[in-house]
Amino acid sequence: MTMRPRILVTNWVHETTLQQLSLLGDIDANETRMPWPREQIIRRAEQADAILAFMTDCIDASFLARCKRLRAVACALKGYDNFDMDACNAAGIWISIVPDLLTEPTAELAVGLAIGLARNIRDGDALVRSGAFEGWRPVLYGTGLDGSTVSIVGMGRVGRAVAQRLSGFGCRLLGIDPVAEVPPGMIKVGLNRALETSDYVILCAPLSPGSRHLIGADALARMNADTLLINVGRGSVVDESAVLAALEAGKLGGYAADVFEMEDWALPERPKAIDERLRTHSRTLFTPHLGSAVTEVRKAIEMRAVDNIADALEGHRPRDAINAPASLARTG
């Protein structure tokens, strides 16, 4: 009798996803909302033919050396910097992502963070909840998008989607990208010019060696003191310590983020937590990586990852594969 494939699911997924996976093989699933420790994941992965992986996972050569049966890693995400492509290629393992489904909800959140930071939503909510609010007072004046200059750094799918949503807000849109062109209605400029002339800077860039700490002390020094910085790309595109220093010195108008340096697991020198002074600074607004946290979107992302696993287990190239394995021969 042919042994059914084993599929490891490292984080919580919807029941419909598990049901679909069960048609492909035997499931070993994390049914909690917390990620397993790395060693526990590796032990379970030793018997797996495929892994449904998430951002909390970090798969490298040391991980793969213990996974002799593994054929595919289907990532339920778009940014794959926590996954060692060279190691997967050398081990003959497919890596797939979900490239499109996160775009619109992430773009919506970017606009929400920009408005929330500019209009003092966090402080306004706290005032009402405190019981001290007695009706309108001339307090918490902020800034608006109408008539402002907004720079979008990274003109991939998310950057273009942010631009599309901002096109109706009456703002001047600048696009920054070394390769991609900008859509009609935007002006393509260099990063330095954008930083010097913008009221808002929205980061949509992926993490790469060239983008790590793209916004550091030098970049922040080019901004006006009231510029608002919003990050929905990757945490380490920003140097959080430099952002904190700029905020404390009154040289940055505010910082909003959905992504953080501590999440970039593949970087050994990453901070292990968000600095308390940054977390508690009055001119910050944070969300816990909610870019794709829309129920129907997450279900669709999970199901697309399932499709990629099905392709691999059937001996085909996964439809969203992003690598070219040197050899697909794996020994059981």
Backbone torsions as a table, in degrees:
resi	resn	phi	psi	omega
1	MET	NA	133.6	179.4
2	THR	-73.2	130.7	-179.4
3	MET	-74.1	133.8	178.6
4	ARG	-69.5	144.7	176.4
5	PRO	-60.1	152.7	175.5
6	ARG	-109.1	132.4	-176.5
7	ILE	-121.6	122.9	178.9
8	LEU	-96.3	128.0	176.5
9	VAL	-114.1	111.2	-167.8
10	THR	-82.9	-16.7	179.0
11	ASN	-136.0	168.2	-179.0
12	TRP	-60.4	137.3	173.4
13	VAL	-135.1	169.0	179.9
14	HIS	-69.7	153.8	-178.0
15	GLU	-60.3	-35.9	179.0
16	THR	-63.1	-32.1	177.4
17	THR	-67.8	-44.1	178.3
18	LEU	-63.2	-38.3	178.6
19	GLN	-62.5	-41.3	179.5
20	GLN	-68.8	-39.3	178.0
21	LEU	-64.6	-34.5	-177.7
22	SER	-64.8	-18.9	175.5
23	LEU	-74.6	-18.8	-176.9
24	LEU	-97.1	-25.3	-176.7
25	GLY	176.4	-169.5	178.0
26	ASP	-85.6	136.5	-171.3
27	ILE	-106.1	134.7	168.9
28	ASP	-118.8	101.5	-169.3
29	ALA	-119.1	140.4	171.2
30	ASN	-78.8	113.1	-175.6
31	GLU	-97.1	8.3	178.0
32	THR	-102.4	171.3	178.5
33	ARG	-91.4	3.1	-179.8
34	MET	-112.6	140.3	179.1
35	PRO	-68.6	147.4	173.6
36	TRP	-69.4	154.6	170.6
37	PRO	-60.8	152.5	-175.1
38	ARG	-56.6	-45.1	-177.6
39	GLU	-63.0	-37.4	177.7
40	GLN	-65.4	-40.4	177.7
41	ILE	-62.5	-44.3	-178.8
42	ILE	-63.1	-43.4	178.5
43	ARG	-58.1	-43.4	179.4
44	ARG	-70.0	-35.2	-178.0
45	ALA	-70.3	-19.4	-179.9
46	GLU	-59.7	-25.9	-178.6
47	GLN	-106.0	9.8	-173.2
48	ALA	-97.5	143.6	172.1
49	ASP	-93.0	-24.3	179.1
50	ALA	-149.4	151.9	178.7
51	ILE	-126.6	130.7	167.5
52	LEU	-94.2	108.6	-168.2
53	ALA	-111.7	162.6	-175.2
54	PHE	-136.4	179.9	-174.2
55	MET	-63.7	-26.2	-179.3
56	THR	-74.5	-7.7	-179.8
57	ASP	-89.4	150.1	175.1
58	CYS	-136.3	108.5	-175.7
59	ILE	-109.7	119.2	-177.5
60	ASP	-135.8	-170.6	-174.9
61	ALA	-62.4	-40.0	-179.3
62	SER	-66.0	-34.8	176.0
63	PHE	-65.1	-50.1	-173.9
64	LEU	-69.3	-25.9	-178.5
65	ALA	-61.0	-22.8	-178.7
66	ARG	-100.0	2.0	-174.2
67	CYS	-114.9	77.5	-172.4
68	LYS	-73.4	-22.3	-178.0
69	ARG	-92.3	-14.5	-169.3
70	LEU	-62.9	133.3	178.5
71	ARG	-117.1	-26.9	-174.6
72	ALA	-154.1	144.5	171.0
73	VAL	-120.5	112.9	178.7
74	ALA	-100.2	112.1	-176.0
75	CYS	-90.8	126.9	176.9
76	ALA	-88.2	61.2	-174.3
77	LEU	-166.0	175.5	178.9
78	LYS	-108.6	-46.6	-179.1
79	GLY	-83.7	121.2	-169.8
80	TYR	-114.9	27.4	-175.8
81	ASP	-69.6	-12.6	176.6
82	ASN	-85.5	2.4	-176.5
83	PHE	-118.6	124.1	-174.9
84	ASP	-79.5	103.5	-176.0
85	MET	-65.7	-41.6	-179.5
86	ASP	-61.8	-41.6	179.7
87	ALA	-65.0	-41.1	178.5
88	CYS	-66.3	-40.3	177.1
89	ASN	-60.8	-46.7	-178.2
90	ALA	-64.4	-32.0	-178.6
91	ALA	-86.6	-4.3	179.5
92	GLY	74.0	36.9	-175.0
93	ILE	-118.2	131.0	176.0
94	TRP	-71.5	140.5	169.5
95	ILE	-120.3	128.7	176.0
96	SER	-128.3	153.9	177.6
97	ILE	-125.8	-178.0	172.8
98	VAL	-119.4	96.8	-165.4
99	PRO	-78.0	-27.5	-167.1
100	ASP	-110.4	-29.3	-166.2
101	LEU	-71.4	-18.4	-179.1
102	LEU	-85.7	-10.4	-168.2
103	THR	-62.2	-58.0	-173.4
104	GLU	-64.3	-47.5	179.8
105	PRO	-64.5	-33.2	177.6
106	THR	-67.9	-39.9	178.1
107	ALA	-64.6	-40.3	177.4
108	GLU	-60.5	-43.6	-178.9
109	LEU	-65.1	-38.0	178.8
110	ALA	-58.3	-44.8	178.3
111	VAL	-65.6	-40.4	178.2
112	GLY	-61.5	-42.1	178.3
113	LEU	-65.1	-40.7	179.1
114	ALA	-61.3	-46.8	179.7
115	ILE	-67.1	-42.9	-178.9
116	GLY	-60.2	-42.2	179.0
117	LEU	-69.5	-44.5	-175.8
118	ALA	-67.6	-35.0	-174.4
119	ARG	-100.6	13.6	173.8
120	ASN	58.7	40.2	-177.5
121	ILE	-62.2	-40.3	-179.0
122	ARG	-61.3	-48.3	-178.7
123	ASP	-70.2	-35.2	178.9
124	GLY	-65.4	-41.9	177.4
125	ASP	-61.7	-44.0	-179.8
126	ALA	-63.1	-37.8	179.8
127	LEU	-63.6	-46.6	179.7
128	VAL	-63.1	-44.2	-178.1
129	ARG	-68.4	-22.9	-177.3
130	SER	-69.7	-20.9	-176.0
131	GLY	89.5	-4.6	-178.7
132	ALA	-85.8	-10.0	-178.3
133	PHE	-74.7	122.4	-178.8
134	GLU	-120.2	19.4	-176.8
135	GLY	116.9	178.3	-174.5
136	TRP	-54.9	136.1	171.5
137	ARG	-140.0	155.8	179.4
138	PRO	-78.0	69.5	-177.1
139	VAL	-131.3	166.9	174.7
140	LEU	55.4	43.0	174.6
141	TYR	-71.4	134.8	-179.7
142	GLY	-127.4	-149.0	178.7
143	THR	-127.7	162.1	-179.7
144	GLY	-120.9	166.6	176.9
145	LEU	-76.6	-33.0	-177.6
146	ASP	-60.7	124.7	179.7
147	GLY	82.3	0.8	-178.1
148	SER	-91.6	170.4	172.9
149	THR	-110.0	123.5	-177.2
150	VAL	-119.2	124.6	175.1
151	SER	-102.4	135.4	176.5
152	ILE	-114.4	116.5	-177.4
153	VAL	-96.6	112.3	-176.0
154	GLY	103.5	102.5	-175.6
155	MET	-106.5	43.3	169.8
156	GLY	-79.3	-155.9	-176.6
157	ARG	-60.2	-45.7	-177.8
158	VAL	-67.2	-45.1	179.3
159	GLY	-58.5	-42.7	179.0
160	ARG	-67.4	-35.9	178.3
161	ALA	-68.4	-37.3	175.4
162	VAL	-62.4	-45.2	179.9
163	ALA	-59.8	-41.6	179.5
164	GLN	-60.8	-42.1	-178.6
165	ARG	-72.1	-29.7	179.7
166	LEU	-82.6	-10.8	-174.6
167	SER	-63.1	-21.4	179.0
168	GLY	-95.3	4.8	-175.4
169	PHE	-95.8	1.6	177.5
170	GLY	75.0	25.3	179.6
171	CYS	-108.1	157.7	176.0
172	ARG	-86.5	125.5	-172.6
173	LEU	-108.4	126.1	175.8
174	LEU	-112.2	138.6	179.3
175	GLY	-114.9	134.1	-178.7
176	ILE	-123.3	117.3	177.4
177	ASP	-164.5	130.2	-178.4
178	PRO	-70.4	-16.7	-175.1
179	VAL	-123.3	-55.2	-172.0
180	ALA	-69.9	146.3	173.2
181	GLU	-82.4	165.3	179.3
182	VAL	-103.7	151.4	-179.8
183	PRO	-71.8	163.8	177.4
184	PRO	-54.8	143.0	-178.9
185	GLY	95.5	-10.7	177.2
186	MET	-107.6	161.6	175.7
187	ILE	-115.8	125.0	178.2
188	LYS	-85.3	126.7	-178.6
189	VAL	-136.9	168.7	173.4
190	GLY	-79.1	161.4	-175.9
191	LEU	-60.3	-45.7	-175.8
192	ASN	-60.7	-44.1	178.9
193	ARG	-63.3	-40.9	-180.0
194	ALA	-61.5	-45.3	-178.6
195	LEU	-63.0	-35.7	-176.0
196	GLU	-76.4	-19.4	-171.6
197	THR	-119.7	2.5	-170.9
198	SER	-100.9	146.2	171.6
199	ASP	-87.6	-31.6	177.1
200	TYR	-129.8	140.5	171.3
201	VAL	-125.4	116.6	-177.9
202	ILE	-109.9	120.7	-175.9
203	LEU	-95.0	118.9	178.3
204	CYS	-124.1	17.3	-174.5
205	ALA	-82.4	142.6	173.5
206	PRO	-73.9	165.6	178.1
207	LEU	-86.6	128.4	176.9
208	SER	-149.3	168.8	177.1
209	PRO	-55.3	-32.7	-178.8
210	GLY	-80.0	-20.4	-177.3
211	SER	-102.8	-7.7	-178.8
212	ARG	-63.3	128.0	-177.0
213	HIS	53.7	35.7	174.4
214	LEU	-56.4	-38.4	175.5
215	ILE	-102.7	92.5	178.2
216	GLY	-120.8	-158.0	-174.8
217	ALA	-59.5	-42.8	-178.1
218	ASP	-65.2	-44.7	179.8
219	ALA	-65.1	-42.5	-179.4
220	LEU	-63.7	-33.1	179.4
221	ALA	-66.2	-22.2	178.8
222	ARG	-80.7	-17.6	-176.6
223	MET	-80.2	154.7	171.4
224	ASN	-70.7	156.4	-174.3
225	ALA	-66.0	-18.6	-179.6
226	ASP	-106.5	10.7	178.5
227	THR	-66.2	141.7	177.0
228	LEU	-105.4	130.4	-177.9
229	LEU	-110.5	128.3	-178.4
230	ILE	-126.5	129.9	-176.9
231	ASN	-122.9	113.7	172.5
232	VAL	-123.6	11.8	-179.6
233	GLY	-86.4	-89.4	175.8
234	ARG	-139.3	144.9	-175.6
235	GLY	-54.9	-45.7	-172.5
236	SER	-79.9	2.5	167.5
237	VAL	-65.8	-23.5	178.3
238	VAL	-108.8	140.1	169.4
239	ASP	-88.6	100.0	-173.7
240	GLU	-62.4	-32.4	178.6
241	SER	-66.7	-36.4	177.6
242	ALA	-69.9	-37.6	176.3
243	VAL	-62.5	-44.9	178.4
244	LEU	-59.6	-44.3	179.8
245	ALA	-61.6	-41.1	179.9
246	ALA	-66.6	-41.3	178.4
247	LEU	-63.2	-45.5	-177.7
248	GLU	-67.7	-26.2	178.6
249	ALA	-88.5	-0.7	-178.9
250	GLY	72.8	24.8	-177.3
251	LYS	-107.5	10.6	175.2
252	LEU	-144.5	133.4	-174.4
253	GLY	-71.4	-28.0	179.7
254	GLY	170.9	160.5	-179.7
255	TYR	-135.9	126.0	174.9
256	ALA	-122.0	140.9	-177.1
257	ALA	-152.2	147.3	171.8
258	ASP	-111.4	-5.5	-176.2
259	VAL	-134.8	151.5	-170.0
260	PHE	-141.9	153.2	-178.4
261	GLU	-58.2	-35.7	-176.9
262	MET	-63.0	-18.8	-177.9
263	GLU	-81.2	-13.7	-175.1
264	ASP	-86.1	76.9	-168.5
265	TRP	-58.7	-28.3	-175.4
266	ALA	-74.8	-11.0	179.4
267	LEU	-93.5	108.2	-173.9
268	PRO	-62.5	-26.2	-177.6
269	GLU	-94.4	11.2	-179.6
270	ARG	-61.9	149.3	173.1
271	PRO	-65.8	147.5	-177.4
272	LYS	-86.4	-7.5	179.5
273	ALA	-159.2	165.3	173.7
274	ILE	-78.6	130.6	-179.6
275	ASP	-54.3	132.3	-177.6
276	GLU	-58.5	-37.5	-179.5
277	ARG	-66.2	-32.7	176.3
278	LEU	-72.7	-43.2	-179.2
279	ARG	-59.5	-34.8	-173.1
280	THR	-101.6	0.6	-178.5
281	HIS	-65.6	139.2	-174.8
282	SER	-67.7	-20.3	-177.3
283	ARG	-105.4	40.7	175.0
284	THR	-128.2	156.0	175.6
285	LEU	-145.6	120.6	-172.8
286	PHE	-126.5	146.2	170.0
287	THR	-128.1	148.8	-172.9
288	PRO	-86.0	66.9	177.9
289	HIS	54.6	59.8	-177.3
290	LEU	-98.2	10.0	-174.1
291	GLY	-48.6	-44.2	-179.1
292	SER	-108.4	14.8	-173.2
293	ALA	-80.9	60.6	171.7
294	VAL	-118.5	125.2	-168.3
295	THR	-51.5	-51.6	-177.2
296	GLU	-66.9	-32.0	177.2
297	VAL	-67.0	-45.6	-180.0
298	ARG	-63.3	-38.3	176.4
299	LYS	-61.2	-42.5	-179.5
300	ALA	-66.5	-37.6	178.2
301	ILE	-63.5	-46.1	179.3
302	GLU	-60.4	-43.7	-178.2
303	MET	-67.8	-33.1	176.0
304	ARG	-66.7	-39.0	175.7
305	ALA	-63.4	-38.0	175.9
306	VAL	-60.8	-42.4	177.8
307	ASP	-59.1	-39.0	179.2
308	ASN	-66.7	-38.3	176.2
309	ILE	-64.7	-43.2	179.3
310	ALA	-59.1	-43.8	178.5
311	ASP	-57.1	-48.6	-176.1
312	ALA	-65.4	-44.3	-178.6
313	LEU	-66.9	-23.8	176.7
314	GLU	-87.7	2.9	176.9
315	GLY	87.6	14.6	-179.2
316	HIS	-107.0	162.9	172.0
317	ARG	-68.9	126.6	177.1
318	PRO	-58.1	140.6	-173.3
319	ARG	-62.0	-25.3	179.0
320	ASP	-114.2	28.5	179.7
321	ALA	-63.8	143.6	-179.4
322	ILE	-122.1	8.7	-178.8
323	ASN	-133.8	176.0	-179.9
324	ALA	-132.2	85.8	-177.2
325	PRO	-56.3	137.9	-179.2
326	ALA	-64.3	-37.5	179.1
327	SER	-149.9	138.3	-179.3
328	LEU	-100.1	8.8	-179.6
329	ALA	-80.9	122.2	177.2
330	ARG	-126.4	139.7	-179.9
331	THR	-100.4	141.8	180.0
332	GLY	-87.8	NA	NA
